[in-house]
Every structure is written in C-alpha cells, then in structure tokens.
C-alpha cells in the first residue's frame, strides 16, 4: 500500500496542461511565487531581512520574480539577480518581471560582492533543465554554495535533474526546497536528497476538489504504512512450519560471511526455519546463530516445500555457481537473486530465459553496476535514468527489482515503480546487501506478495539504519550485523499498526 505519489517531468507537464485547460486557467506562477515567499517568511526569524534572489531565464525565474515582489511588499530588503533577457521571457514570466519592476524592484546581472546576504532564493532553473549548467550559471551556483546563508530552492535545486536526481555539472546546495504540483522523483533519489534539503510541497490548488485524474505511469514514495500491510498478524496457535523454510545458497570460500548474514537476517525477520547451503568450506554450525541449519547444497536443491530461496550472497562466479543457480531457478518457490547471482545472470542467455519463464515470483536486487551489467549498458547510463533503468530490468526479466542506492528505486513488470524514503549513509558498508536479501527471503517465505515483500523489505532495511543512528550508533562504522536486530525491532513496532516515526 502506497499513498504518496511521485512524478517524472512528463507527469508534471501533464498536470500543468490540465491546470491551464481549466476555465479560467489557474495562475500557477503567481501561486508558486507566493508560496515561496510565504515559506521564506515562515523560516526567516527577526534577524533575517536581506534576501538575495537568483532569477533564471525561464519560468523558474518568473516564480522567483513573484516571490521577490511579495517579500519586498512585506518589507524585506530584496536584491534580484536576473540571468535572462526580459524580451525573451514567456508571457507569464514576463508579466512577473513587469510586476516586479512596477513594484519598484530592479535587477542586477551579477551577485554584488559587498553585501552580507542572510538568506537566498534559487530560482535559476527548474524541471526544464536538460543539460549541464553553462559557465555563467555554474559560477553563480558556486558563489551561492560558498556563501554562508541558507538557500531555498524553487521547485528543484538548480542543476539537479528532476527525474534522476543527477547533478548536471554543478548544483545548488539548498537547505530547503519548495516543490509544486507534485513531488519530483529526482528530489528523492541519487544526488537529489543531498541537494534538496528539507522538502516542502505546495499543490497550488490544482486538485483541491480531488476530481483531477493523476497522470498514468507516476510512482509512489514508500512509507511506513507498507510494514503493517505486508504480513498478517500471527495467531496464538502458530508453529514454525507456518512461516516458511528459507533456503540461502552462497558462501563460497572467502565469502562465507555473506551467506551467514543473509541467513541471520532471514531468521530474525520471521522465517520459520533457515537453511544455508555453502559452496565453500563453511562451518558445520554458526556459533553466533546456532539456530541456522547448515546443509549440503545438493540437499537444499533437492528439498521439497521450500518457502523461498535466496541465491547469491557470497556465491562467486565459478562454473559450479552457475550450475547451482540454473537449478535453483527451476525450483517451485519464490526466488531472490543478489550479488554474484546477478552477475552470472547478466552473462548467460540461458539463465535469462530461465528467469523469464519462471512461474513463481522473482526479486532482483542490483546495485547500479550490477544493473548496468544486466542491461549491457554503462553505470552512468543507469544513474542518469534510475527509474527507467529499474523499469527496464523489471520488464526484461519479468521480476520485481530494487535498484539500490540513495533513494532506492523499486519496479515491477506491470510498470509500477516506487522510491524508498528510508536509510542513511551508514548503509554504505560491506554486507548490507546480504542482509537485505535475507530480509526479502524471510518475507517471501511468510507468504508476503513479491510486491509487498520488496517494498517492505527495502523500507525496513533503511528504517533499521535510521533507528540505529537516531539512538547513537553510526552512521560512521555502522555494520551489516547491527542492521539485523534493528530491523526486527522496527518491524515489530510498526507491524502493530503503529505508523509513528522510528525516531
């Protein structure tokens, strides 16, 4: 269950067209500028009076002129730097420029060097930016970022791709971003969260009556509500057989720990039993978690009534690993493929056919480099279109996919996509992907749908990191082992239908 929609630029354009088609057309620029000015007024304390406004050559600049006019009328000392040509502005933006001038405002072409700005508004570029900033605008952005004042970005920080979150050469480092009509995907993934700061939303009255149909193909943000809707409450009359046997296959020599991490995560996220098949010389028992059942790989591959399989943590890319993977794909159970299982999949046409022909549900968990191998493209291409890349993998492999990273993107073959909202830099540590794979296996083994298992698993993985940091552990030095118990704790808290923050 997802409730907060998120949009690509094409969807925002469709919302704009719907607003302009109303009779009379909605005054979006006036409302956007006013909303920006009101946010500034709320954020400004009594010491803040001098405000710098950067207005670009397009409609984002028009929003900035409207905001500047209102702030001037509220007795702020406003300086506007305009990088465009008034004669080339579109009608609404030109009207905003003229209204600013009529209100006694003037424009400069460069940021004055002898003024102590207390707050700045970034209105250079919005969702229409499609290429790297030119030299002039890059210099303005650098000056803004080097200043000591807080920056409020209009719609998206200038230089951030509104769809991918990618920095277009250089980008504004905002403390706050006020975004309009709908939340932009690029504010929530890749570099977007680092540059947007705190995000504020203004709908501009476009759907106040709730009658407007949202554009087809938009996505959703994953929120805490997914946890409570994924697994049914356990009855008092329960036994371990009701919650799935999860099989983990991996752990070649030198990577035994990866399989153990996945197994421990599966066990502590509710799997009835967890069996680990090691390809290498693994231990006969996990002395840290003796509840795990370590078995011969052949025994696991022949075992009946597996609730879910996880293949890949520490698997390696040997011929034996490839053979084991091909056999695992034929087992009648939900399947999670991670790490080297994905690398082997990318290299083999026959394995690709196996994965597409499976009757049971499949989840793939690539990081950007693994995603690039699956699609036979460069990693930069994946990062330049994270939503599109995730959707393409989901479609080509008939599987649910999480493209990992800041703002992990989840996608499904039917076209649904979501962006995760939890997690922090503490997750950039060895073994985190193994833990996620084990969590997903546990949820599938407990008969969660692949859709809910993927979204809830990705989200609780991030929430666990957030919970640890909130209580003084990390982000520096956070380990994958620590995530496991935290994920169990957070899940049990939120699964009780308590949708409060983990803080």
RAGI-V355606 format. One record per residue. N is the residue number from 0. OMEGA is omega in whole degrees, -180 to 180 (NA if undefined). Layout:
{{N	OMEGA} {N	OMEGA}}
//
This chain:
{{0	176} {1	-174} {2	-176} {3	-178} {4	176} {5	-165} {6	167} {7	-177} {8	-179} {9	179} {10	178} {11	177} {12	178} {13	177} {14	178} {15	-180} {16	179} {17	179} {18	-179} {19	-180} {20	179} {21	-178} {22	0} {23	178} {24	179} {25	180} {26	-172} {27	-177} {28	179} {29	-179} {30	180} {31	179} {32	178} {33	179} {34	177} {35	-180} {36	179} {37	176} {38	178} {39	-179} {40	178} {41	-176} {42	-176} {43	174} {44	-174} {45	-179} {46	-175} {47	177} {48	-175} {49	-173} {50	175} {51	179} {52	174} {53	-178} {54	-178} {55	-171} {56	-177} {57	-177} {58	175} {59	175} {60	176} {61	175} {62	-178} {63	178} {64	178} {65	179} {66	180} {67	-179} {68	180} {69	-179} {70	177} {71	179} {72	178} {73	172} {74	169} {75	175} {76	-170} {77	174} {78	-179} {79	172} {80	-175} {81	-176} {82	-177} {83	178} {84	-177} {85	-179} {86	-178} {87	-180} {88	174} {89	-168} {90	-177} {91	-180} {92	178} {93	177} {94	178} {95	177} {96	-178} {97	179} {98	176} {99	180} {100	180} {101	179} {102	179} {103	-180} {104	176} {105	-180} {106	173} {107	178} {108	179} {109	177} {110	178} {111	-177} {112	-173} {113	-177} {114	-178} {115	-178} {116	180} {117	179} {118	-179} {119	176} {120	178} {121	176} {122	-177} {123	-177} {124	179} {125	-174} {126	-178} {127	-178} {128	-177} {129	179} {130	-178} {131	179} {132	177} {133	-173} {134	-178} {135	-177} {136	176} {137	179} {138	177} {139	179} {140	179} {141	178} {142	180} {143	-179} {144	-180} {145	179} {146	-178} {147	-179} {148	176} {149	-180} {150	173} {151	-179} {152	177} {153	178} {154	171} {155	175} {156	-179} {157	-179} {158	177} {159	175} {160	-173} {161	-180} {162	-174} {163	-173} {164	-177} {165	174} {166	-179} {167	-178} {168	173} {169	-175} {170	178} {171	175} {172	-174} {173	171} {174	178} {175	172} {176	173} {177	-175} {178	-167} {179	174} {180	178} {181	178} {182	-178} {183	-179} {184	-175} {185	176} {186	-171} {187	-178} {188	179} {189	-178} {190	-175} {191	-178} {192	179} {193	-175} {194	-175} {195	-174} {196	178} {197	-176} {198	176} {199	-176} {200	174} {201	-178} {202	178} {203	176} {204	-173} {205	-177} {206	-176} {207	-179} {208	180} {209	-175} {210	-176} {211	178} {212	179} {213	-179} {214	176} {215	173} {216	178} {217	-180} {218	179} {219	168} {220	177} {221	180} {222	-175} {223	-176} {224	-179} {225	-176} {226	-176} {227	-176} {228	-173} {229	-179} {230	175} {231	176} {232	-179} {233	176} {234	177} {235	-180} {236	-177} {237	171} {238	-172} {239	-180} {240	-180} {241	-170} {242	165} {243	167} {244	180} {245	180} {246	177} {247	179} {248	-179} {249	172} {250	174} {251	-177} {252	-179} {253	-179} {254	179} {255	-178} {256	-180} {257	179} {258	179} {259	177} {260	179} {261	-180} {262	179} {263	179} {264	179} {265	-179} {266	-175} {267	171} {268	164} {269	178} {270	180} {271	175} {272	178} {273	180} {274	-178} {275	174} {276	-178} {277	173} {278	-179} {279	-179} {280	-178} {281	179} {282	176} {283	179} {284	174} {285	-176} {286	176} {287	-178} {288	-175} {289	177} {290	180} {291	-179} {292	-177} {293	-173} {294	173} {295	-178} {296	-180} {297	179} {298	179} {299	-178} {300	179} {301	-174} {302	178} {303	175} {304	172} {305	180} {306	177} {307	178} {308	174} {309	-179} {310	174} {311	-178} {312	-178} {313	-174} {314	-172} {315	-177} {316	179} {317	175} {318	178} {319	179} {320	180} {321	179} {322	179} {323	180} {324	-179} {325	178} {326	-179} {327	-180} {328	-177} {329	-179} {330	-175} {331	180} {332	173} {333	-171} {334	172} {335	177} {336	-176} {337	168} {338	-174} {339	173} {340	178} {341	178} {342	177} {343	178} {344	-179} {345	-174} {346	-169} {347	176} {348	-179} {349	177} {350	177} {351	178} {352	178} {353	-174} {354	-180} {355	-175} {356	-178} {357	175} {358	-179} {359	-177} {360	-178} {361	175} {362	178} {363	-173} {364	-176} {365	161} {366	-172} {367	-180} {368	177} {369	177} {370	179} {371	178} {372	179} {373	-178} {374	-178} {375	178} {376	176} {377	-180} {378	179} {379	179} {380	178} {381	-178} {382	178} {383	178} {384	-173} {385	179} {386	180} {387	180} {388	179} {389	179} {390	-179} {391	177} {392	180} {393	-179} {394	-176} {395	-175} {396	178} {397	-174} {398	168} {399	-173} {400	164} {401	172} {402	-170} {403	-180} {404	177} {405	-173} {406	-179} {407	-179} {408	176} {409	-179} {410	-176} {411	-175} {412	-178} {413	175} {414	179} {415	175} {416	-177} {417	176} {418	-180} {419	-176} {420	-178} {421	176} {422	-178} {423	-176} {424	176} {425	179} {426	178} {427	-175} {428	-177} {429	175} {430	-178} {431	178} {432	178} {433	178} {434	179} {435	180} {436	178} {437	177} {438	180} {439	178} {440	180} {441	-179} {442	176} {443	179} {444	177} {445	174} {446	169} {447	175} {448	179} {449	180} {450	-178} {451	180} {452	-178} {453	-177} {454	-178} {455	-180} {456	179} {457	-176} {458	-179} {459	175} {460	177} {461	179} {462	179} {463	177} {464	179} {465	-180} {466	179} {467	180} {468	180} {469	-179} {470	169} {471	178} {472	-179} {473	9} {474	179} {475	176} {476	177} {477	-178} {478	180} {479	180} {480	-179} {481	-179} {482	-171} {483	-180} {484	179} {485	179} {486	177} {487	-179} {488	-179} {489	-179} {490	-177} {491	178} {492	-176} {493	-180} {494	178} {495	-180} {496	172} {497	-174} {498	178} {499	178} {500	176} {501	-179} {502	NA}}
//
